[in-house]
């Protein structure tokens, strides 16, 4: 691997802080560091609370993007799902409108206000119409008993419009129990469980779909390797990156042989700005592969000079961790 020095990364380092259109994951501003290499730009954007070990995978992904490049694509256009944050039914419908032409919506449920969750699902289903599909992401918030009850009641409301339920419980072993006991035909997807528990063997006995993300998995090549081991339908998803980080997600979706369908790579639409002038957002429900280069004007517009030293320190600590392994 053409591994850059810390000085090479630091020389081109740019730090931006971009406001979100709606609060997401408890944050209202997305901070991102970017650097340039011979293959283009890379994004280093672990969430602020992440430790050095977790952040090191994000750094490896950014370095791959700028200094290594990606595997050859098997497809040039990636179908995209809308991502609907937690909120009221009105906010859900407003969020759906950002994702132009998307026929699949992924809805985050909080798990505690199930009547409100049901109202949001119904509101989104009404806008999507008959050919729409809905994915529910519980982010591990249910117990096994709650998951069985919630999934059954959501199936009663949505029927076959419900494409799958993602990470119903926190652990893979709980999800396996739900998978075994569930009496309605709703596929289950595993997201956090793959990363946090390092699951790659026999996952297809436990769930029906695997969600893969580039940055938390240390880059496109690593994630593709996991996809090949899993040998089950894959959905590629993102982590609130700018178009620079999103391009890596598209590279994975383009290279994965066993892609299920729409991918969660439309989240640039949740940002109130971007670092490239023609953002990687869904048009007619899909994004085509293309080169992305930051605009200097946009890097300046979203620059966060008061955060630059913090990110330089984080880059240094993370790089040292990465280098020692
Ligand atoms: Mg998820």
Boltz pocket constraint, residues with backbone or C-beta under 6 A from the ligand:
constraints:
  - pocket:
      binder: B
      contacts: [[A, 137], [A, 139], [A, 166], [A, 167], [A, 191], [A, 192], [A, 211]]
      max_distance: 6.0
